[in-house]
Amino acid sequence: MNGYLDLYTIGLAEPILTIIELIQGDNVETQIVYGPDQRALEIRGYVPPPLSAELKAAQEDQDKYVRKRPAPIAGQPSGPLTIPPP
């Protein structure tokens, strides 16, 4: 949005918008702890807002249409099937 405003005002709005951006907002420090498999284990410093009832209902409706992959059976290869040449 600010980029379009800069183009429209030929950059004259930039000093005013910079001051406004500095005044509003909060500085939040977030720390993410990763495990050895590069997956996030813990997120500190950020607490997301609670989900609304409408969002929860929408997610439940979407889950009805998501196709679940079957869990692999132990001992079977999980990669694509390869057929050796004759």
Phi and psi in radians as a Rosetta constraint file:
Dihedral C 1 N 2 CA 2 C 2 CIRCULARHARMONIC -1.131 0.35
Dihedral N 2 CA 2 C 2 N 3 CIRCULARHARMONIC -0.572 0.35
Dihedral C 2 N 3 CA 3 C 3 CIRCULARHARMONIC -1.097 0.35
Dihedral N 3 CA 3 C 3 N 4 CIRCULARHARMONIC -0.749 0.35
Dihedral C 3 N 4 CA 4 C 4 CIRCULARHARMONIC -1.138 0.35
Dihedral N 4 CA 4 C 4 N 5 CIRCULARHARMONIC -0.667 0.35
Dihedral C 4 N 5 CA 5 C 5 CIRCULARHARMONIC -1.158 0.35
Dihedral N 5 CA 5 C 5 N 6 CIRCULARHARMONIC -0.654 0.35
Dihedral C 5 N 6 CA 6 C 6 CIRCULARHARMONIC -1.099 0.35
Dihedral N 6 CA 6 C 6 N 7 CIRCULARHARMONIC -0.762 0.35
Dihedral C 6 N 7 CA 7 C 7 CIRCULARHARMONIC -1.124 0.35
Dihedral N 7 CA 7 C 7 N 8 CIRCULARHARMONIC -0.693 0.35
Dihedral C 7 N 8 CA 8 C 8 CIRCULARHARMONIC -1.187 0.35
Dihedral N 8 CA 8 C 8 N 9 CIRCULARHARMONIC -0.660 0.35
Dihedral C 8 N 9 CA 9 C 9 CIRCULARHARMONIC -1.741 0.35
Dihedral N 9 CA 9 C 9 N 10 CIRCULARHARMONIC 0.167 0.35
Dihedral C 9 N 10 CA 10 C 10 CIRCULARHARMONIC 0.982 0.35
Dihedral N 10 CA 10 C 10 N 11 CIRCULARHARMONIC 0.677 0.35
Dihedral C 10 N 11 CA 11 C 11 CIRCULARHARMONIC 1.444 0.35
Dihedral N 11 CA 11 C 11 N 12 CIRCULARHARMONIC -0.024 0.35
Dihedral C 11 N 12 CA 12 C 12 CIRCULARHARMONIC -1.256 0.35
Dihedral N 12 CA 12 C 12 N 13 CIRCULARHARMONIC -0.396 0.35
Dihedral C 12 N 13 CA 13 C 13 CIRCULARHARMONIC -1.443 0.35
Dihedral N 13 CA 13 C 13 N 14 CIRCULARHARMONIC -0.202 0.35
Dihedral C 13 N 14 CA 14 C 14 CIRCULARHARMONIC -1.047 0.35
Dihedral N 14 CA 14 C 14 N 15 CIRCULARHARMONIC -0.794 0.35
Dihedral C 14 N 15 CA 15 C 15 CIRCULARHARMONIC -1.080 0.35
Dihedral N 15 CA 15 C 15 N 16 CIRCULARHARMONIC -0.672 0.35
Dihedral C 15 N 16 CA 16 C 16 CIRCULARHARMONIC -1.206 0.35
Dihedral N 16 CA 16 C 16 N 17 CIRCULARHARMONIC -0.772 0.35
Dihedral C 16 N 17 CA 17 C 17 CIRCULARHARMONIC -1.181 0.35
Dihedral N 17 CA 17 C 17 N 18 CIRCULARHARMONIC -0.569 0.35
Dihedral C 17 N 18 CA 18 C 18 CIRCULARHARMONIC -1.118 0.35
Dihedral N 18 CA 18 C 18 N 19 CIRCULARHARMONIC -0.744 0.35
Dihedral C 18 N 19 CA 19 C 19 CIRCULARHARMONIC -1.115 0.35
Dihedral N 19 CA 19 C 19 N 20 CIRCULARHARMONIC -0.728 0.35
Dihedral C 19 N 20 CA 20 C 20 CIRCULARHARMONIC -1.112 0.35
Dihedral N 20 CA 20 C 20 N 21 CIRCULARHARMONIC -0.729 0.35
Dihedral C 20 N 21 CA 21 C 21 CIRCULARHARMONIC -1.150 0.35
Dihedral N 21 CA 21 C 21 N 22 CIRCULARHARMONIC -0.598 0.35
Dihedral C 21 N 22 CA 22 C 22 CIRCULARHARMONIC -1.235 0.35
Dihedral N 22 CA 22 C 22 N 23 CIRCULARHARMONIC -0.547 0.35
Dihedral C 22 N 23 CA 23 C 23 CIRCULARHARMONIC -1.332 0.35
Dihedral N 23 CA 23 C 23 N 24 CIRCULARHARMONIC -0.707 0.35
Dihedral C 23 N 24 CA 24 C 24 CIRCULARHARMONIC -1.581 0.35
Dihedral N 24 CA 24 C 24 N 25 CIRCULARHARMONIC 2.849 0.35
Dihedral C 24 N 25 CA 25 C 25 CIRCULARHARMONIC 1.592 0.35
Dihedral N 25 CA 25 C 25 N 26 CIRCULARHARMONIC 2.922 0.35
Dihedral C 25 N 26 CA 26 C 26 CIRCULARHARMONIC -2.157 0.35
Dihedral N 26 CA 26 C 26 N 27 CIRCULARHARMONIC 2.597 0.35
Dihedral C 26 N 27 CA 27 C 27 CIRCULARHARMONIC -1.553 0.35
Dihedral N 27 CA 27 C 27 N 28 CIRCULARHARMONIC 2.193 0.35
Dihedral C 27 N 28 CA 28 C 28 CIRCULARHARMONIC -2.175 0.35
Dihedral N 28 CA 28 C 28 N 29 CIRCULARHARMONIC 2.261 0.35
Dihedral C 28 N 29 CA 29 C 29 CIRCULARHARMONIC -1.752 0.35
Dihedral N 29 CA 29 C 29 N 30 CIRCULARHARMONIC 2.231 0.35
Dihedral C 29 N 30 CA 30 C 30 CIRCULARHARMONIC -2.111 0.35
Dihedral N 30 CA 30 C 30 N 31 CIRCULARHARMONIC 2.334 0.35
Dihedral C 30 N 31 CA 31 C 31 CIRCULARHARMONIC -2.038 0.35
Dihedral N 31 CA 31 C 31 N 32 CIRCULARHARMONIC 2.326 0.35
Dihedral C 31 N 32 CA 32 C 32 CIRCULARHARMONIC -2.073 0.35
Dihedral N 32 CA 32 C 32 N 33 CIRCULARHARMONIC 2.198 0.35
Dihedral C 32 N 33 CA 33 C 33 CIRCULARHARMONIC -1.785 0.35
Dihedral N 33 CA 33 C 33 N 34 CIRCULARHARMONIC 2.167 0.35
Dihedral C 33 N 34 CA 34 C 34 CIRCULARHARMONIC -1.838 0.35
Dihedral N 34 CA 34 C 34 N 35 CIRCULARHARMONIC 2.568 0.35
Dihedral C 34 N 35 CA 35 C 35 CIRCULARHARMONIC -1.545 0.35
Dihedral N 35 CA 35 C 35 N 36 CIRCULARHARMONIC 3.135 0.35
Dihedral C 35 N 36 CA 36 C 36 CIRCULARHARMONIC -1.127 0.35
Dihedral N 36 CA 36 C 36 N 37 CIRCULARHARMONIC -0.365 0.35
Dihedral C 36 N 37 CA 37 C 37 CIRCULARHARMONIC -1.638 0.35
Dihedral N 37 CA 37 C 37 N 38 CIRCULARHARMONIC 0.278 0.35
Dihedral C 37 N 38 CA 38 C 38 CIRCULARHARMONIC 1.085 0.35
Dihedral N 38 CA 38 C 38 N 39 CIRCULARHARMONIC 0.499 0.35
Dihedral C 38 N 39 CA 39 C 39 CIRCULARHARMONIC -1.847 0.35
Dihedral N 39 CA 39 C 39 N 40 CIRCULARHARMONIC 2.520 0.35
Dihedral C 39 N 40 CA 40 C 40 CIRCULARHARMONIC -1.193 0.35
Dihedral N 40 CA 40 C 40 N 41 CIRCULARHARMONIC 2.200 0.35
Dihedral C 40 N 41 CA 41 C 41 CIRCULARHARMONIC -1.684 0.35
Dihedral N 41 CA 41 C 41 N 42 CIRCULARHARMONIC -0.632 0.35
Dihedral C 41 N 42 CA 42 C 42 CIRCULARHARMONIC -2.669 0.35
Dihedral N 42 CA 42 C 42 N 43 CIRCULARHARMONIC 2.482 0.35
Dihedral C 42 N 43 CA 43 C 43 CIRCULARHARMONIC -2.144 0.35
Dihedral N 43 CA 43 C 43 N 44 CIRCULARHARMONIC 2.104 0.35
Dihedral C 43 N 44 CA 44 C 44 CIRCULARHARMONIC -1.980 0.35
Dihedral N 44 CA 44 C 44 N 45 CIRCULARHARMONIC 2.496 0.35
Dihedral C 44 N 45 CA 45 C 45 CIRCULARHARMONIC 1.730 0.35
Dihedral N 45 CA 45 C 45 N 46 CIRCULARHARMONIC -0.315 0.35
Dihedral C 45 N 46 CA 46 C 46 CIRCULARHARMONIC -2.109 0.35
Dihedral N 46 CA 46 C 46 N 47 CIRCULARHARMONIC 2.199 0.35
Dihedral C 46 N 47 CA 47 C 47 CIRCULARHARMONIC -2.084 0.35
Dihedral N 47 CA 47 C 47 N 48 CIRCULARHARMONIC 1.913 0.35
Dihedral C 47 N 48 CA 48 C 48 CIRCULARHARMONIC -1.197 0.35
Dihedral N 48 CA 48 C 48 N 49 CIRCULARHARMONIC 2.668 0.35
Dihedral C 48 N 49 CA 49 C 49 CIRCULARHARMONIC -1.159 0.35
Dihedral N 49 CA 49 C 49 N 50 CIRCULARHARMONIC 2.689 0.35
Dihedral C 49 N 50 CA 50 C 50 CIRCULARHARMONIC -1.133 0.35
Dihedral N 50 CA 50 C 50 N 51 CIRCULARHARMONIC 2.601 0.35
Dihedral C 50 N 51 CA 51 C 51 CIRCULARHARMONIC -1.233 0.35
Dihedral N 51 CA 51 C 51 N 52 CIRCULARHARMONIC 2.441 0.35
Dihedral C 51 N 52 CA 52 C 52 CIRCULARHARMONIC -1.341 0.35
Dihedral N 52 CA 52 C 52 N 53 CIRCULARHARMONIC 2.839 0.35
Dihedral C 52 N 53 CA 53 C 53 CIRCULARHARMONIC -1.111 0.35
Dihedral N 53 CA 53 C 53 N 54 CIRCULARHARMONIC -0.634 0.35
Dihedral C 53 N 54 CA 54 C 54 CIRCULARHARMONIC -1.140 0.35
Dihedral N 54 CA 54 C 54 N 55 CIRCULARHARMONIC -0.715 0.35
Dihedral C 54 N 55 CA 55 C 55 CIRCULARHARMONIC -1.169 0.35
Dihedral N 55 CA 55 C 55 N 56 CIRCULARHARMONIC -0.720 0.35
Dihedral C 55 N 56 CA 56 C 56 CIRCULARHARMONIC -1.064 0.35
Dihedral N 56 CA 56 C 56 N 57 CIRCULARHARMONIC -0.753 0.35
Dihedral C 56 N 57 CA 57 C 57 CIRCULARHARMONIC -1.136 0.35
Dihedral N 57 CA 57 C 57 N 58 CIRCULARHARMONIC -0.694 0.35
Dihedral C 57 N 58 CA 58 C 58 CIRCULARHARMONIC -1.152 0.35
Dihedral N 58 CA 58 C 58 N 59 CIRCULARHARMONIC -0.711 0.35
Dihedral C 58 N 59 CA 59 C 59 CIRCULARHARMONIC -1.141 0.35
Dihedral N 59 CA 59 C 59 N 60 CIRCULARHARMONIC -0.670 0.35
Dihedral C 59 N 60 CA 60 C 60 CIRCULARHARMONIC -1.135 0.35
Dihedral N 60 CA 60 C 60 N 61 CIRCULARHARMONIC -0.692 0.35
Dihedral C 60 N 61 CA 61 C 61 CIRCULARHARMONIC -1.136 0.35
Dihedral N 61 CA 61 C 61 N 62 CIRCULARHARMONIC -0.681 0.35
Dihedral C 61 N 62 CA 62 C 62 CIRCULARHARMONIC -1.202 0.35
Dihedral N 62 CA 62 C 62 N 63 CIRCULARHARMONIC -0.619 0.35
Dihedral C 62 N 63 CA 63 C 63 CIRCULARHARMONIC -1.096 0.35
Dihedral N 63 CA 63 C 63 N 64 CIRCULARHARMONIC -0.405 0.35
Dihedral C 63 N 64 CA 64 C 64 CIRCULARHARMONIC -1.137 0.35
Dihedral N 64 CA 64 C 64 N 65 CIRCULARHARMONIC -0.498 0.35
Dihedral C 64 N 65 CA 65 C 65 CIRCULARHARMONIC -1.814 0.35
Dihedral N 65 CA 65 C 65 N 66 CIRCULARHARMONIC 0.028 0.35
Dihedral C 65 N 66 CA 66 C 66 CIRCULARHARMONIC -1.499 0.35
Dihedral N 66 CA 66 C 66 N 67 CIRCULARHARMONIC 2.201 0.35
Dihedral C 66 N 67 CA 67 C 67 CIRCULARHARMONIC -1.455 0.35
Dihedral N 67 CA 67 C 67 N 68 CIRCULARHARMONIC 2.144 0.35
Dihedral C 67 N 68 CA 68 C 68 CIRCULARHARMONIC -1.493 0.35
Dihedral N 68 CA 68 C 68 N 69 CIRCULARHARMONIC 2.394 0.35
Dihedral C 68 N 69 CA 69 C 69 CIRCULARHARMONIC -1.405 0.35
Dihedral N 69 CA 69 C 69 N 70 CIRCULARHARMONIC 2.453 0.35
Dihedral C 69 N 70 CA 70 C 70 CIRCULARHARMONIC -1.209 0.35
Dihedral N 70 CA 70 C 70 N 71 CIRCULARHARMONIC 2.560 0.35
Dihedral C 70 N 71 CA 71 C 71 CIRCULARHARMONIC -1.244 0.35
Dihedral N 71 CA 71 C 71 N 72 CIRCULARHARMONIC 2.414 0.35
Dihedral C 71 N 72 CA 72 C 72 CIRCULARHARMONIC -1.180 0.35
Dihedral N 72 CA 72 C 72 N 73 CIRCULARHARMONIC 2.520 0.35
Dihedral C 72 N 73 CA 73 C 73 CIRCULARHARMONIC -1.511 0.35
Dihedral N 73 CA 73 C 73 N 74 CIRCULARHARMONIC 2.379 0.35
Dihedral C 73 N 74 CA 74 C 74 CIRCULARHARMONIC -1.049 0.35
Dihedral N 74 CA 74 C 74 N 75 CIRCULARHARMONIC 2.374 0.35
Dihedral C 74 N 75 CA 75 C 75 CIRCULARHARMONIC 1.640 0.35
Dihedral N 75 CA 75 C 75 N 76 CIRCULARHARMONIC -0.214 0.35
Dihedral C 75 N 76 CA 76 C 76 CIRCULARHARMONIC -1.743 0.35
Dihedral N 76 CA 76 C 76 N 77 CIRCULARHARMONIC 2.503 0.35
Dihedral C 76 N 77 CA 77 C 77 CIRCULARHARMONIC -1.161 0.35
Dihedral N 77 CA 77 C 77 N 78 CIRCULARHARMONIC 2.507 0.35
Dihedral C 77 N 78 CA 78 C 78 CIRCULARHARMONIC -1.730 0.35
Dihedral N 78 CA 78 C 78 N 79 CIRCULARHARMONIC -0.109 0.35
Dihedral C 78 N 79 CA 79 C 79 CIRCULARHARMONIC -1.463 0.35
Dihedral N 79 CA 79 C 79 N 80 CIRCULARHARMONIC -3.073 0.35
Dihedral C 79 N 80 CA 80 C 80 CIRCULARHARMONIC -1.188 0.35
Dihedral N 80 CA 80 C 80 N 81 CIRCULARHARMONIC 2.633 0.35
Dihedral C 80 N 81 CA 81 C 81 CIRCULARHARMONIC -1.276 0.35
Dihedral N 81 CA 81 C 81 N 82 CIRCULARHARMONIC 2.360 0.35
Dihedral C 81 N 82 CA 82 C 82 CIRCULARHARMONIC -2.110 0.35
Dihedral N 82 CA 82 C 82 N 83 CIRCULARHARMONIC 2.342 0.35
Dihedral C 82 N 83 CA 83 C 83 CIRCULARHARMONIC -1.888 0.35
Dihedral N 83 CA 83 C 83 N 84 CIRCULARHARMONIC 2.139 0.35
Dihedral C 83 N 84 CA 84 C 84 CIRCULARHARMONIC -1.166 0.35
Dihedral N 84 CA 84 C 84 N 85 CIRCULARHARMONIC 2.547 0.35
Dihedral C 84 N 85 CA 85 C 85 CIRCULARHARMONIC -1.170 0.35
Dihedral N 85 CA 85 C 85 N 86 CIRCULARHARMONIC 2.606 0.35
